[in-house]
Amino acid sequence: MSIEGIIASLVIVLLSLAYVLIPLLRRKRVVVNANDPVIRQRDRLEVYYDRVLRNLHDLDEDFATGKLNDFEYQQDREMWVERGVWTLHKLEELDSTHLVAPADADDVSIDEAIDAAIEEAVHDYRYNNATEVSNVEA
């Protein structure tokens, strides 16, 4: 290999390294406050949403393999979809003025507040739908 080839290869390698390393070195360091109630509650809501998705997946598998009849499947699926919708709604509106639990709550209290709020929302949804159905029948 000639001297010009070695120099050209070295220049290409150095430019490639610069292209990769400069953005990494310039990255701004974002400090996340783990005690921020919004961040903590967002994390808990995301964990709950992951649980909803896992349960829906498991439910679909159980129905596909014949472990559940159609009525049980539809009822359970509707419940988990309602919970998922509620969770996404809360994730979207979550900020310092719309917290799920008090700002000083620990993870267990946040989880309990999430469960209680979801149960209330599901109950309200079912009550409203039952009222609409009875009004249509009358």
ROBANU-15231 format. One record per residue (C-alpha): chain; residue in three letters; x, y, z. Coordinates in nm, 3 decimals. Example, Ala and Ser with C-alpha at 12.3 -4.5 7.8 and 13.67 -1.06 7.14 Angstrom:
BEGIN
+--------+---------+---------+---------+---------+
: cadena : residuo :       x :       y :       z :
+--------+---------+---------+---------+---------+
:      A :     ALA :   1.230 :  -0.450 :   0.780 :
:      A :     SER :   1.367 :  -0.106 :   0.714 :
+--------+---------+---------+---------+---------+
This chain:
BEGIN
+--------+---------+---------+---------+---------+
: cadena : residuo :       x :       y :       z :
+--------+---------+---------+---------+---------+
:      A :     MET :   0.000 :   0.000 :   0.000 :
:      A :     SER :   0.129 :   0.343 :  -0.085 :
:      A :     ILE :   0.179 :   0.632 :   0.155 :
:      A :     GLU :  -0.116 :   0.818 :  -0.002 :
:      A :     GLY :  -0.343 :   0.517 :   0.058 :
:      A :     ILE :  -0.238 :   0.491 :   0.422 :
:      A :     ILE :  -0.293 :   0.864 :   0.477 :
:      A :     ALA :  -0.636 :   0.853 :   0.305 :
:      A :     SER :  -0.739 :   0.551 :   0.516 :
:      A :     LEU :  -0.621 :   0.724 :   0.834 :
:      A :     VAL :  -0.817 :   1.040 :   0.747 :
:      A :     ILE :  -1.132 :   0.835 :   0.681 :
:      A :     VAL :  -1.095 :   0.652 :   1.013 :
:      A :     LEU :  -1.041 :   0.978 :   1.204 :
:      A :     LEU :  -1.340 :   1.145 :   1.040 :
:      A :     SER :  -1.557 :   0.843 :   1.118 :
:      A :     LEU :  -1.449 :   0.848 :   1.483 :
:      A :     ALA :  -1.518 :   1.220 :   1.505 :
:      A :     TYR :  -1.863 :   1.170 :   1.349 :
:      A :     VAL :  -1.950 :   0.907 :   1.612 :
:      A :     LEU :  -1.787 :   1.060 :   1.920 :
:      A :     ILE :  -1.869 :   1.432 :   1.890 :
:      A :     PRO :  -2.247 :   1.390 :   1.947 :
:      A :     LEU :  -2.175 :   1.167 :   2.245 :
:      A :     LEU :  -1.942 :   1.421 :   2.400 :
:      A :     ARG :  -2.179 :   1.713 :   2.338 :
:      A :     ARG :  -2.483 :   1.541 :   2.486 :
:      A :     LYS :  -2.643 :   1.750 :   2.754 :
:      A :     ARG :  -2.675 :   1.572 :   3.078 :
:      A :     VAL :  -3.033 :   1.573 :   3.196 :
:      A :     VAL :  -3.071 :   1.535 :   3.568 :
:      A :     VAL :  -3.389 :   1.354 :   3.663 :
:      A :     ASN :  -3.520 :   1.405 :   4.011 :
:      A :     ALA :  -3.633 :   1.063 :   4.131 :
:      A :     ASN :  -3.832 :   1.229 :   4.409 :
:      A :     ASP :  -4.047 :   1.428 :   4.167 :
:      A :     PRO :  -4.405 :   1.306 :   4.225 :
:      A :     VAL :  -4.500 :   1.336 :   3.859 :
:      A :     ILE :  -4.207 :   1.117 :   3.750 :
:      A :     ARG :  -4.274 :   0.860 :   4.022 :
:      A :     GLN :  -4.643 :   0.839 :   3.941 :
:      A :     ARG :  -4.574 :   0.823 :   3.567 :
:      A :     ASP :  -4.341 :   0.529 :   3.633 :
:      A :     ARG :  -4.608 :   0.351 :   3.838 :
:      A :     LEU :  -4.872 :   0.414 :   3.570 :
:      A :     GLU :  -4.637 :   0.277 :   3.303 :
:      A :     VAL :  -4.579 :  -0.035 :   3.511 :
:      A :     TYR :  -4.955 :  -0.077 :   3.547 :
:      A :     TYR :  -5.007 :  -0.029 :   3.172 :
:      A :     ASP :  -4.746 :  -0.296 :   3.101 :
:      A :     ARG :  -4.941 :  -0.527 :   3.333 :
:      A :     VAL :  -5.262 :  -0.450 :   3.140 :
:      A :     LEU :  -5.093 :  -0.537 :   2.810 :
:      A :     ARG :  -4.952 :  -0.861 :   2.952 :
:      A :     ASN :  -5.293 :  -0.960 :   3.085 :
:      A :     LEU :  -5.460 :  -0.887 :   2.752 :
:      A :     HIS :  -5.198 :  -1.094 :   2.573 :
:      A :     ASP :  -5.243 :  -1.383 :   2.818 :
:      A :     LEU :  -5.620 :  -1.356 :   2.785 :
:      A :     ASP :  -5.599 :  -1.374 :   2.406 :
:      A :     GLU :  -5.373 :  -1.679 :   2.429 :
:      A :     ASP :  -5.607 :  -1.853 :   2.673 :
:      A :     PHE :  -5.904 :  -1.790 :   2.445 :
:      A :     ALA :  -5.714 :  -1.908 :   2.138 :
:      A :     THR :  -5.620 :  -2.234 :   2.311 :
:      A :     GLY :  -5.976 :  -2.292 :   2.433 :
:      A :     LYS :  -5.914 :  -2.235 :   2.805 :
:      A :     LEU :  -6.185 :  -1.966 :   2.817 :
:      A :     ASN :  -6.534 :  -1.963 :   2.675 :
:      A :     ASP :  -6.655 :  -1.669 :   2.466 :
:      A :     PHE :  -6.854 :  -1.502 :   2.747 :
:      A :     GLU :  -6.566 :  -1.505 :   2.998 :
:      A :     TYR :  -6.323 :  -1.388 :   2.732 :
:      A :     GLN :  -6.540 :  -1.094 :   2.624 :
:      A :     GLN :  -6.610 :  -0.990 :   2.983 :
:      A :     ASP :  -6.246 :  -1.007 :   3.096 :
:      A :     ARG :  -6.116 :  -0.845 :   2.780 :
:      A :     GLU :  -6.359 :  -0.555 :   2.815 :
:      A :     MET :  -6.246 :  -0.501 :   3.176 :
:      A :     TRP :  -5.875 :  -0.496 :   3.086 :
:      A :     VAL :  -5.930 :  -0.272 :   2.785 :
:      A :     GLU :  -6.119 :  -0.026 :   3.008 :
:      A :     ARG :  -5.829 :  -0.029 :   3.251 :
:      A :     GLY :  -5.582 :   0.029 :   2.971 :
:      A :     VAL :  -5.780 :   0.321 :   2.835 :
:      A :     TRP :  -5.803 :   0.477 :   3.180 :
:      A :     THR :  -5.429 :   0.433 :   3.233 :
:      A :     LEU :  -5.342 :   0.594 :   2.900 :
:      A :     HIS :  -5.577 :   0.881 :   2.978 :
:      A :     LYS :  -5.411 :   0.939 :   3.315 :
:      A :     LEU :  -5.064 :   0.919 :   3.160 :
:      A :     GLU :  -5.166 :   1.183 :   2.909 :
:      A :     GLU :  -5.306 :   1.427 :   3.165 :
:      A :     LEU :  -5.048 :   1.362 :   3.440 :
:      A :     ASP :  -4.873 :   1.677 :   3.556 :
:      A :     SER :  -4.818 :   1.853 :   3.887 :
:      A :     THR :  -5.184 :   1.958 :   3.910 :
:      A :     HIS :  -5.339 :   1.624 :   3.804 :
:      A :     LEU :  -5.168 :   1.365 :   4.023 :
:      A :     VAL :  -5.318 :   1.021 :   4.083 :
:      A :     ALA :  -5.201 :   1.012 :   4.445 :
:      A :     PRO :  -5.073 :   1.275 :   4.689 :
:      A :     ALA :  -4.731 :   1.417 :   4.603 :
:      A :     ASP :  -4.565 :   1.263 :   4.910 :
:      A :     ALA :  -4.708 :   0.911 :   4.851 :
:      A :     ASP :  -4.479 :   0.611 :   4.835 :
:      A :     ASP :  -4.495 :   0.348 :   4.557 :
:      A :     VAL :  -4.741 :   0.126 :   4.744 :
:      A :     SER :  -4.977 :   0.417 :   4.806 :
:      A :     ILE :  -4.951 :   0.521 :   4.442 :
:      A :     ASP :  -5.037 :   0.166 :   4.329 :
:      A :     GLU :  -5.334 :   0.157 :   4.568 :
:      A :     ALA :  -5.455 :   0.496 :   4.440 :
:      A :     ILE :  -5.425 :   0.374 :   4.080 :
:      A :     ASP :  -5.622 :   0.057 :   4.158 :
:      A :     ALA :  -5.892 :   0.249 :   4.345 :
:      A :     ALA :  -5.929 :   0.508 :   4.070 :
:      A :     ILE :  -5.948 :   0.239 :   3.802 :
:      A :     GLU :  -6.211 :   0.044 :   3.994 :
:      A :     GLU :  -6.415 :   0.362 :   4.033 :
:      A :     ALA :  -6.384 :   0.445 :   3.663 :
:      A :     VAL :  -6.482 :   0.093 :   3.556 :
:      A :     HIS :  -6.778 :   0.097 :   3.797 :
:      A :     ASP :  -6.892 :   0.435 :   3.662 :
:      A :     TYR :  -6.855 :   0.316 :   3.304 :
:      A :     ARG :  -7.056 :   0.001 :   3.366 :
:      A :     TYR :  -7.324 :   0.190 :   3.561 :
:      A :     ASN :  -7.360 :   0.447 :   3.283 :
:      A :     ASN :  -7.380 :   0.175 :   3.017 :
:      A :     ALA :  -7.637 :  -0.021 :   3.220 :
:      A :     THR :  -7.846 :   0.296 :   3.256 :
:      A :     GLU :  -7.828 :   0.364 :   2.882 :
:      A :     VAL :  -7.932 :   0.007 :   2.800 :
:      A :     SER :  -8.230 :   0.022 :   3.038 :
:      A :     ASN :  -8.336 :   0.357 :   2.887 :
:      A :     VAL :  -8.321 :   0.210 :   2.536 :
:      A :     GLU :  -8.526 :  -0.095 :   2.639 :
:      A :     ALA :  -8.793 :   0.120 :   2.805 :
+--------+---------+---------+---------+---------+
